[in-house]
Amino acid sequence: MTIVPDDKNWTWVLERACPECGFDAASVELNEIGAKIRSINSAWETALGRPSARDRPAPSVWSPLEYGCHVRDVYRVFDGRLALMLVEDHPTFANWDQDATAIEDRYDEQDPTTVATALVEAAEVLATRFDGVGDDQWTRTSERSDGSVFTVDSFARYLLHDPIHHLRDIGEPFDDVDRH
């Protein structure tokens, strides 16, 4: 069975806490974005190190491995987008079809250990880029292909929800991020 594509617009997490995972974007301090990205890694490494990492809990639900591949790719895509936001005025981002990527890149066939290493590496690159954001850069803007406008600030907060929410999706405890 294939996965039903997620077509929700998750930008609402910038306005209120997520009732499913508890993430509260308003509670995140901007000077801690890089550290928060790094703090998520150990939970992902644990999940991807389990013998059951390839197992789907249900035929229509991604496995921890597939979610790990997605998070790795989210970090990579967001790093490229952040790089553009910091040098271009109001860049517009093409749509990224995460479900098509999962199929084309065969997330289900990748090696969990390799994915864990790549996820940590991608997280570090992105965290380092966020560490370098200057005070005057947090208000720089961008636009997604669906018309959603982000500042570097809202982009950072929106990003953090994804890997934390997916830890909840795979049943991996994570308490290092301020959630209320």
KOLDOTI-429082 format. One record per residue: x, y, z of N, C-alpha, C, O in turn; residue in one letter. Coordinates in steps of 0.1 Angstrom, whole numbers, plus 5000, padded with zeros to 4 digits. Layout:
N
XYZXYZXYZXYZA/...
***
This chain:
180
500849885000500050005000500950125000501950135007M/500550224993501350354992500850445003499750435009T/501750545006501450645015500550755009500750794998I/499550795017498650905012499451035014499951065025V/499651105003500451235004499851325014498651345016P/500751395021500251495031500151625024501151685020D/498951675023498751805016498251915025497752015020D/498551895038498152005048499152115046500252105043K/498552235049499452355050499752365065498952415073N/500952335069501452335083501852465088502352475099W/501652575081502152705085501352755098501852845105T/500252695101499552725113500352705126500052765136W/501352615125502152595137502952715141503452725152V/502952815133503652945137502753025146503153115152L/501452995146500453075153499953015166499553085175E/500152875167499652815179500452685181501052625171R/500452635193501152505196500552385188499352385187A/501352295184500852175177500152085188500852045197C/498852055186498251965196498651825196498451745205P/499351785185499851645184501151625191501351525198E/502151715188503451695193503851795205504851775211C/503051895206503251995217504252105213504452195222G/504852105201505752205198505152345198504052355192F/505752445204505252575205506352665199507352705205D/506052715186507052795179507352925186508452975185A/506352975193506553105200507553095212508153195216A/507752975217508652955228510152945224511052945233S/510452945211511752915206512553055206512053145200V/513753055212514553175212515453165199516053055196E/515453265191516153265178517653235180518253165171L/518253285191519753255192519953105196521153065197N/518953025198519052885201518652795189518652675191E/518352845178517952765167518952655163518652535162I/520152695161521252595158521352485168521452375165G/521352525181521452435192520252335192520452225195A/519152395190517952305190517952205179517552095180K/518452245167518552155156519452045160519151925157I/520652075166521551975170521051885181521351765181R/520251935190519651855201518751745196518451655203S/518151765184517251665179517951545174517351435173I/519151555170519951445164519951315172519851205166N/520251325184520351195192519151115192519250985191S/517951175192516751095191516551025178516150915177A/516951095167516951035154517950925152517650825146W/519150945158520150835157519650715165519850605160E/519050735176518450625184517450545176517450425174T/516550625170515450565162515950485150515550375147A/516950545143517450485131518450365134518750285126L/518850355147519750255151519050125156519650025159G/517750135157516950015161516749915150516649955138R/516749785153516549685143515249705135515049655124P/514249765142512949785136512849915128511749955124S/513949985125513950115118513250105104512650205100A/513349985098512749975084511249935085510549935075R/510749905097509349855098508349965098508450055106D/507349945090506250045090505249995100504949875101R/504750085109503750045119502450005112501649935118P/502150055100501050015092501450035078502250115075A/500749965069501149975054501150115049501850155039P/500250205054500150335049500850445057500650565056S/501750395066502450485075503950465073504450355073V/504750575071506150565069506850495081506350505093W/507950425078508750365089509650475095509850585089S/510350455106511350545111512350575101512850695100P/512850475093513750505082513250605072513950695069L/512050585068511450675058511350815063511650915056E/510850825076510850955082512251015084512451135082Y/513150935087514550985089515151035075515751145075G/514850965064515251015051514551155048515251245043C/513251165052512551285050513151405058513451515052H/513451375070514051485079515451525074515751645073V/516251425070517551455063517351545051518051645050R/516351515043516151595031515551735034515751835027D/514651735045514151865049515351955053515352075049V/516251905061517451985065518152035052518652155052Y/518351955042519051995030518352095022518952195018R/517052075021516252175013516152305021516352415015V/515952305034515952425042517252495042517352625042F/518352425042519652485041519852565028520252685028D/519452505017519552575004518652695004519052804999G/517452685010516552795010517052905019516953025016R/517552875031518052975040519253045033519353165035L/520152975027521253035020520753145010521253255009A/519653115003519153214993518553325001518653444997L/517753305012517153415019518153515024517853625026M/519353465027520353545033521153635023521753735026L/521053595010521753675000520853734989521253834983V/519653684987518653734977517553814984517153774995E/517053914977515853984982514553904979514253884967D/513853854989512553784987512553674976511853684967H/513453574978513453464968512153384969511453384979P/511753334958510553244957511053104955511853074946T/510553014963510952874962510052784954508852794956F/510552704946509852614938509252504948509752484959A/508152444944507552344952508452224953509152184944N/508552174965509252044968508251934971507651944981W/508151844962507151734965507851624973508551534967D/507651634986508351534995507951394993508651304995Q/506651374989506151234986506851174974507151064973D/506951264963507651214951509051184954509651084949A/509751264962511151244966511251104973512151034970T/510351074982510350954989510350834980511050734982A/509550844970509350734960510650724951511250624949I/510950844945512050844936513450804942514250734936E/513650844955514850814961514850684969515750654977D/513750614968513550484975513950494990514850414994R/513250584997513550595011513450465018514250435027Y/512550375014512350245021513550145019513650055026D/514350175009515550085006516850135011517850075010E/516850255017518150315021518650245034517850185041Q/519850265037520550205049520350295061520750415060D/519750245072519450335083520750395089520650515094P/521750325090523050385095523550495087523950605092T/523550475074523950585064523050705065523450815065T/521750675067520750785068521050865081520950985081V/521250795092521550865104522750955103522651065108A/523750905097524950985095524751105087525151215090T/524051085076523651195067522751295073522851415071A/521851255081520851335088521651425098521451555098L/522551375105523351455115524251555107524351665112V/524851505097525651605089524851715083525251835084E/523651685077522751785072522351885083522252005081A/521951825094521551905106522652005110522452125113A/523951955110525052045114525252155104525552265108E/525152125091525352235081524252335083524552455083V/523052295085521952395086522052465100521852585100L/522352395110522552465123523652565123523452675128A/524752535116525852635115525352755107525752865111T/524552735097524152845089523152935098523253055097R/522352875105521452955114522353025125521953135129F/523352955130524253025140524853155134525053245142D/525053155121525653275115524653385111525053485105G/523353365113522353465109522553585118522553575131V/522753705112522953825119521653885124520553855119G/521653965134520454025140519654095130518354095131D/520254165120519454235110518954145099518254185090D/519254015099518853915089517553845092516953775083Q/517153835105516053755108514653805102513753725101W/514653925097513453985091513453965076512454005069T/514553915070514553895055513453795051513153705059R/512853815040511653745036511953645024512953665016T/511053555022510953465011509553425009508653455017S/509253354998507953314995507953164989508753134981E/507053084994506952954989506052954977505353054975R/506152854969505352844956503852854959503052894950S/503352824971501952834974501552964979500352984983D/502453064979502153194984502453224998502353345003G/502853125006503253145020504453225021505453195015S/504453335029505653425030506253395044505553385054V/507553385044508353355056509353465058509953515048F/509653495070510853565074511853465078511453345080T/513153495079514153395084513653345098513853225101V/513153435106512653405119511553295118511653185124D/510453325110509353225110509753095102509252995105S/510653115093511252995086511952905095511752775095F/512752955105513452875115512452805124512652685127A/511452875129510452815138509652705131509352605136R/509252735118508552635110509352515108508852405110Y/510652525105511552415103511552325115511452205114L/511752385127511952305139510752205142510952105148L/509552245138508452165141508552035133508151925139H/509052035121509051905113509851795120509251685122D/511151805123511751685129511251645142511251525146P/510751745150510151715163508851635161508551535168I/508051685152506751625150506951485145506151385149H/507851465136508051325131508651235141508451115140H/509351285151509751195162508551145169508451025173L/507551225171506351185177505651085168505050985173R/505651105155505051015145505650865147504950775145D/506950865150507550725151507650675166508250575168I/507050755175506950715189508250735196508550665206G/509150815192510450845198510350955208509951075203E/510550935221510451045230511451155227512651125224P/511051275230511951395228511551505237510351555235F/512351545246511951645256512851765256512751845265D/513851775247514851875248514452015243515152115244D/513252025236512852145231511752205239510852125244V/511752335242510752395250509352375243509152425232D/508552305250507152285245506252305256506452265267R/505152375254504152405264502752355260501852375268H/
***
